[in-house]
Amino acid sequence: MRVREIDDDEGKRLLRIIRRGSGSVVTWRRAQMVLLSAQGMTVAKIAEVTFTSDDRVRDVIHNFNTDGFDSLYPKYRGGRPKTFTLPERREIKEIAKSKPAEHGLPFSTRGLTKPADFLVAEGVVDDISHEGLRILLREEGVSFQRVKTWKTSRDPDYAAKKARVEHLYAIADSEVVPEDGEPEVIFCLDEFGPLNLQPHPGRQWAERGGRHKDPGRDPRPRRRATYTRPHGVRHLFAAYELAKDQLYGHIEKTRNRSKFPGFCRYLRSLHSREVRLAIVRDNYSPHLTTKRCRRVGAWAEANNVEIAHTPTNSSWLNRIEAQFTALRYFTLDGTDHTSHKEQGSMIRRYIIWRNRHAADEHLREVIDRANVA
């Protein structure tokens, strides 16, 4: 019996595992057996060199041929067996996710103490500690979270608008092929702001205080508690091109019907007129075409652009919202800019950095956590 054909990359990876001084001894021994087999050594000779049995060598080679490198790493499951059965774990999870009032309890919220006592009183389990309940819920993917707000859309065209936006996203994600006359490039557009000159809450690394603090350390940086805003506000017009994963933005003093078409013209200039664009945006009044003002609709018809509005109270459907979350996290949190020029410069430099490092792991984590569309 021999290991399957090993390519150069796999051979180098096996060598790294064997030469590494740290790590699991079991992984090291298994990698050694596989590499010796790849070099043409027989099972009996490998067993002699590695001081093990022939059957053990055959098992390692067979597992590597089936599962690859995953088979080299031991999957220990030490400790005592799980205390609760699968049906019990499911019932505990459902009770923890339910509201106390559903069980006739006079509480609006509960932590770990009351659910643990309730589970024992109802006979779901014989006994469970608070720490045991916390660990079980964490393993089941349940955590103690703040209840967020949700606004229901009353848009009579909710289904049609949502379906159209999702279809445009499918085109941008290459899940469907656009038909003749459909947009080829999809933008998500919105305004971010108002941008005020005020201290923003944030986090930073600092020397710890208390009993273990360094007596000679400098005071921790603090955030101003009182401030004035005599310099007005600014607004960021931003668009996110889905296929290219690029962010574009212009900072303006106002956001109105005269500024908005100017930013749309900039987006149009990024692609030739033959390429049909689609712009996904919300129902903010300067975005709409009305009887009194048809400049947005007329411009779109004349410039081969489709305007796709998200349903009322459904801005979560606009994928640029997740980009704004990342912009706020990386650029504004923990800042106290002295001028709009300084603040605007930081935002512009962030957009440049973000477009050059769109695959940054931390950036993707923040965006993926905020993106619901």
C-alpha positions as a printed Julia matrix, in Angstrom:
373×3 Matrix{Float64}:
   0.0    0.0     0.0
   1.29   3.46   -0.92
   0.16   7.02   -0.51
  -1.44   8.75   -3.5
   0.6   10.96   -5.84
   1.99  13.97   -3.94
   2.59  17.26   -5.77
   5.36  19.76   -4.97
   3.21  22.0    -2.75
   1.99  19.07   -0.68
   5.53  17.74   -0.35
   6.81  21.1     0.87
   3.95  21.31    3.36
   4.79  17.85    4.74
   8.43  18.91    5.1
   7.42  22.06    7.01
   5.36  19.98    9.43
   8.25  17.57   10.04
  10.91  20.27   10.41
   8.82  22.44   12.73
   9.93  22.15   16.33
   6.54  23.0    17.83
   3.13  21.46   17.38
   1.56  18.08   18.0
   3.85  15.03   18.08
   1.01  12.97   16.61
   0.81  15.27   13.58
   4.6   15.07   13.19
   4.58  11.24   13.23
   1.69  10.99   10.76
   3.35  13.45    8.36
   6.57  11.45    8.6
   4.77   8.24    7.64
   3.08   9.88    4.66
   6.31  11.45    3.42
   8.24   8.18    3.74
   5.53   6.41    1.76
   5.68   9.13   -0.92
   9.42   8.49   -1.17
   8.75   4.82   -2.05
   9.33   3.16    1.33
   7.25   0.07    2.04
   4.74  -0.19    4.86
   6.87  -2.68    6.78
   9.96  -0.46    6.54
   7.99   2.64    7.63
   6.66   0.73   10.65
  10.23  -0.28   11.55
  11.57   3.27   11.2
   8.72   4.92   13.12
   8.52   2.18   15.79
   4.87   1.35   15.18
   2.77  -1.43   13.65
   2.06  -2.11   10.0
  -1.68  -1.66   10.58
  -1.1    1.78   12.08
   0.92   2.86    9.04
  -1.78   1.57    6.69
  -4.46   3.5     8.62
  -2.49   6.76    8.39
  -1.86   6.36    4.64
  -5.48   5.37    3.98
  -6.81   8.34    5.96
  -4.46  10.74    4.13
  -5.59   9.4     0.75
  -9.21   9.99    1.81
  -9.14  13.23    3.84
  -5.83  14.85    2.89
  -4.01  17.02    5.43
  -7.01  17.13    7.78
  -6.23  13.52    8.7
  -2.82  14.52   10.1
  -4.28  16.61   12.92
  -5.69  14.68   15.91
  -9.27  15.41   16.88
  -9.22  14.91   20.61
 -12.44  14.96   22.57
 -11.16  14.68   26.1
 -13.02  15.24   29.33
 -16.3   13.94   30.56
 -19.07  13.12   28.06
 -21.8   15.69   27.39
 -24.25  15.88   30.27
 -27.38  16.62   28.28
 -28.96  14.67   25.46
 -29.69  16.22   22.08
 -33.47  16.64   22.78
 -32.65  18.3    26.12
 -30.19  20.7    24.46
 -32.79  21.65   21.86
 -35.44  22.32   24.5
 -33.02  24.36   26.6
 -32.15  26.44   23.54
 -35.82  27.07   22.67
 -36.7   28.06   26.24
 -33.73  30.44   26.44
 -34.78  32.13   23.15
 -38.43  32.48   24.22
 -39.87  35.41   26.14
 -40.53  34.9    29.88
 -44.13  36.04   29.43
 -44.75  33.07   27.12
 -44.27  30.81   30.16
 -46.42  32.9    32.49
 -43.47  34.56   34.23
 -43.72  38.22   35.36
 -40.42  39.25   33.72
 -39.54  41.13   30.58
 -35.95  39.89   30.51
 -33.8   37.33   32.25
 -30.13  36.45   32.37
 -28.84  33.03   33.47
 -30.23  32.62   36.98
 -33.95  32.59   36.19
 -33.69  30.31   33.1
 -31.58  27.8    35.06
 -34.09  27.73   37.9
 -36.99  27.48   35.44
 -35.44  24.52   33.59
 -35.08  22.59   36.85
 -38.55  23.55   38.1
 -40.18  22.44   34.84
 -38.32  19.13   34.88
 -36.44  19.74   31.63
 -33.19  18.81   33.4
 -32.41  17.47   36.85
 -29.79  20.09   37.54
 -27.85  22.76   35.63
 -25.45  25.42   36.85
 -25.39  28.99   35.59
 -21.96  28.46   34.05
 -23.08  25.18   32.48
 -26.08  26.95   30.94
 -23.89  29.74   29.58
 -21.47  27.27   27.97
 -24.32  25.21   26.5
 -25.99  28.28   24.98
 -22.68  29.47   23.54
 -22.15  26.07   21.92
 -25.66  26.3    20.45
 -24.97  29.75   18.98
 -27.17  31.69   21.42
 -25.96  34.86   23.16
 -27.48  37.58   25.35
 -28.17  40.44   22.91
 -29.71  43.86   22.94
 -33.08  43.97   21.15
 -32.84  46.28   18.15
 -35.56  48.28   16.46
 -37.25  47.32   13.24
 -39.54  49.42   11.1
 -42.07  47.66    8.89
 -42.39  48.97    5.36
 -45.87  50.07    4.29
 -44.84  50.64    0.69
 -47.64  49.28   -1.56
 -44.99  48.3    -4.13
 -42.74  46.64   -1.54
 -42.57  43.22   -3.21
 -41.9   44.58   -6.71
 -39.19  47.03   -5.56
 -37.48  44.45   -3.37
 -37.54  41.86   -6.16
 -36.02  44.33   -8.64
 -33.21  45.31   -6.26
 -32.42  41.68   -5.5
 -32.37  40.9    -9.24
 -29.85  43.71   -9.8
 -27.71  42.3    -6.99
 -27.86  38.88   -8.67
 -26.55  40.48  -11.89
 -23.71  42.18  -10.0
 -22.84  38.91   -8.22
 -22.8   37.05  -11.59
 -25.59  34.78  -10.39
 -27.7   35.6   -13.46
 -26.76  36.8   -16.94
 -28.26  40.21  -17.8
 -30.68  40.14  -20.68
 -30.69  42.64  -23.52
 -31.45  46.11  -22.2
 -30.67  45.24  -18.58
 -27.97  47.1   -16.61
 -24.42  45.8   -16.72
 -23.02  47.92  -13.88
 -24.77  48.29  -10.51
 -24.18  51.14   -8.07
 -25.59  51.49   -4.54
 -25.89  55.18   -3.67
 -26.71  57.1    -0.5
 -25.66  60.1     1.6
 -23.67  59.79    4.81
 -23.97  62.44    7.44
 -24.38  65.07    8.59
 -20.68  65.2     9.39
 -20.28  67.28   12.55
 -17.11  68.57   14.18
 -17.59  66.86   17.51
 -15.74  64.18   19.5
 -16.88  60.69   18.55
 -16.78  57.75   20.97
 -14.29  55.04   20.17
 -11.74  52.62   21.56
  -7.97  52.68   21.75
  -5.05  50.93   23.38
  -3.9   52.51   26.64
  -1.99  51.54   29.73
  -4.22  50.02   32.34
  -5.04  51.77   35.58
  -5.9   50.51   39.01
  -3.58  48.66   41.36
  -1.15  47.53   38.64
  -0.75  50.85   36.85
   2.63  52.43   36.2
   2.9   55.44   38.54
   4.97  57.34   35.97
   2.63  56.88   33.02
   0.97  59.8    31.28
  -2.75  60.39   31.8
  -5.0   58.49   29.43
  -6.35  60.44   26.43
  -9.87  61.63   27.09
 -12.78  62.79   24.97
 -14.18  66.3    25.34
 -17.42  66.31   27.3
 -18.57  69.78   26.21
 -18.19  71.3    22.76
 -19.77  73.74   20.32
 -20.4   73.3    16.6
 -20.09  76.72   14.97
 -18.71  75.43   11.66
 -21.83  73.89   10.18
 -22.01  70.37    8.76
 -20.93  68.5     5.65
 -22.47  65.61    3.74
 -20.81  62.69    1.98
 -22.35  61.59   -1.32
 -21.16  58.0    -1.74
 -21.67  55.16   -4.21
 -20.57  51.55   -4.06
 -19.91  49.68   -7.32
 -20.79  46.08   -6.58
 -18.9   44.17   -9.28
 -15.62  46.04   -8.75
 -16.05  46.32   -4.95
 -15.08  50.01   -5.13
 -16.32  52.97   -3.11
 -16.64  56.53   -4.48
 -17.46  59.69   -2.57
 -17.79  63.47   -2.76
 -18.13  65.76    0.27
 -20.54  68.69   -0.1
 -21.85  71.44    2.16
 -25.47  70.62    1.38
 -27.47  67.7     0.0
 -30.28  68.81   -2.25
 -31.69  68.47   -5.75
 -28.88  70.49   -7.27
 -26.0   68.51   -5.67
 -27.43  65.04   -6.19
 -27.55  65.06  -10.03
 -23.95  66.28  -10.07
 -22.79  63.18   -8.24
 -24.87  61.0   -10.57
 -23.13  62.59  -13.55
 -19.8   61.67  -11.96
 -20.9   58.02  -11.7
 -22.0   58.11  -15.34
 -18.55  59.35  -16.36
 -16.9   56.23  -14.91
 -18.26  54.08  -17.77
 -18.95  54.67  -21.45
 -22.45  55.71  -22.51
 -23.06  52.33  -24.19
 -22.87  50.58  -20.81
 -26.23  50.69  -19.06
 -26.04  51.59  -15.37
 -28.39  50.91  -12.48
 -28.36  53.06   -9.35
 -29.97  51.61   -6.21
 -31.03  54.32   -3.76
 -33.64  55.16   -1.15
 -36.68  57.42   -1.27
 -35.06  60.61    0.02
 -36.9   63.47   -1.69
 -33.98  64.76   -3.87
 -33.7   61.23   -5.33
 -37.29  61.19   -6.58
 -38.87  62.38   -9.81
 -41.96  64.48   -9.1
 -44.44  66.47  -11.16
 -42.69  69.7   -10.22
 -39.13  68.43  -10.7
 -38.3   65.8   -13.29
 -34.59  66.49  -13.59
 -33.53  63.14  -12.04
 -35.81  61.03  -14.22
 -35.07  63.03  -17.36
 -31.31  62.74  -16.77
 -31.58  58.96  -16.25
 -33.55  58.45  -19.46
 -31.11  60.55  -21.46
 -28.0   58.85  -20.08
 -28.88  55.13  -20.25
 -29.36  54.8   -16.48
 -31.96  52.84  -14.52
 -33.06  54.18  -11.14
 -34.04  51.43   -8.68
 -35.59  52.64   -5.43
 -35.58  50.54   -2.29
 -39.0   50.2    -0.61
 -39.97  52.79    1.98
 -38.32  52.19    5.38
 -36.13  49.48    3.85
 -32.75  51.19    3.61
 -31.21  47.96    4.98
 -31.68  46.62    1.44
 -29.06  49.07    0.19
 -25.63  47.41    0.34
 -23.84  50.7     0.82
 -25.08  50.81    4.43
 -22.49  48.18    5.39
 -19.8   50.32    3.73
 -20.9   53.26    5.89
 -20.55  51.09    8.99
 -16.93  50.36    8.04
 -16.28  54.03    7.22
 -17.6   55.09   10.61
 -15.56  52.41   12.38
 -12.23  53.1    10.66
 -12.48  56.86   10.12
 -14.73  58.58   12.69
 -14.78  56.46   15.86
 -12.49  57.97   18.48
 -11.77  61.16   16.51
 -12.11  64.84   17.4
 -11.36  66.77   14.21
 -10.75  70.5    14.46
 -11.91  71.39   10.94
 -14.01  70.0     8.11
 -10.9   70.06    5.92
  -9.14  67.69    8.31
 -12.17  65.44    8.6
 -12.8   65.41    4.86
  -9.15  64.61    4.15
  -9.32  61.59    6.45
 -12.47  60.3     4.77
 -10.98  60.69    1.29
  -7.77  58.93    2.32
  -9.82  56.13    3.87
 -11.74  55.63    0.59
  -8.43  55.39   -1.29
  -7.09  52.88    1.24
 -10.32  50.9     1.24
 -10.34  50.55   -2.56
  -6.72  49.38   -2.57
  -7.27  46.93    0.3
 -10.79  45.69   -0.42
  -9.78  42.18    0.66
  -8.42  43.3     4.05
  -9.51  40.71    6.63
 -10.6   43.2     9.29
 -12.45  45.35    6.74
 -14.32  42.31    5.39
 -15.22  41.26    8.93
 -16.8   44.64    9.72
 -18.66  44.76    6.39
 -19.89  41.17    6.51
 -21.16  41.65   10.05
 -23.14  44.74    9.03
 -24.35  43.56    5.62
 -27.85  42.06    5.63
 -28.77  42.51    1.95
